[in-house]
Amino acid sequence: MLSAGLALFGAVVYGAADFLGGLAAKRLRSIVVTAASAASGLLLLTVLLPVVGGEWAPADLAWGALAGVFGMIAIALLYACLAIGPMSILSPLTAVVSAVAPMLWGLFVNGETLSPIGYLGLGIALAAVVLVGFIPGERVVRPGARGLLMAIGAGLAIGAFLIAIDQTSTESGLVPLVMTRATTVTITAVIIGVLVIRAIRTGRRAASVLEMSGVALGATPSGHADLEHAADSGRVGVPASLSGAWTLALMCGVVDAAANAVMLLALRIGDLSIVSALTALYPAGTIILAAVVLKERVGRVQWVGLALALLAGGMLALA
């Protein structure tokens, strides 16, 4: 099934966007990275819209805006979730929930049916999500109730993003994604504006709100984030200058918008249950780029997860 291949490819592209956003967030505040990436993605989608086309139906605009709100909720919960930890448990939990929620929606609400190999593929995909999202080397600590609830909430919000986009009509083209980005840009602009006003009132420079504060979590407008590197306080991969960080943030938005477009196409021609399961494998792209660019070692558990991801993709393509 072509949709399975597109979803798996889209997951890798999402992971690349997370990687770029994570690097940018080592110099820029996370909310600034989200705003910049949303803006550059919006620009790309706006340029492509006349080429691809799409009808501006009120229902599709509403679903697109709602998806943008869900994306921002996911980002907020990811920030809070990271502050509580431990990410070795909460990161894969978030990814699994983001897959299971829309998967169940597709199977029980949309009435999607799969062959036996398809259901087995979904199970293997979920196992792969856990293993790929596992953060090796972090001390395992039992998570508290707040952390668990926030991780589940973040996963549900990411899943709701997919469900909302899946409700849009084929005739809408890229219009829902444009609306999603516009919503994210508006929300993040308001947040940054409030931060600027607070900075000025306390005697600080307005530009100070742009610089990194707290943990470097570079979340994308779609609600994904490079959680594996977020808690890393090292200097490896830190952009040499602020201009370099801005470039990475803008590139993150372009790549994330491309992943959105691939995901949208996969949803239009395939099943939500399959697309959501494979899209949740987005940490794979981050792992691969970190190994190639930053020369990081891929853990054995993650290698197993990557292998299972390929196996699941093949099985779901035959479902």
Helices and strands as residue ranges (DSSP letters): H 2-24, H 30-52, H 58-84, H 87-104, I 105-109, H 116-133, H 145-166, G 170-172, H 175-201, G 206-210, H 227-230, H 242-269, H 272-279, H 283-293, H 300-317
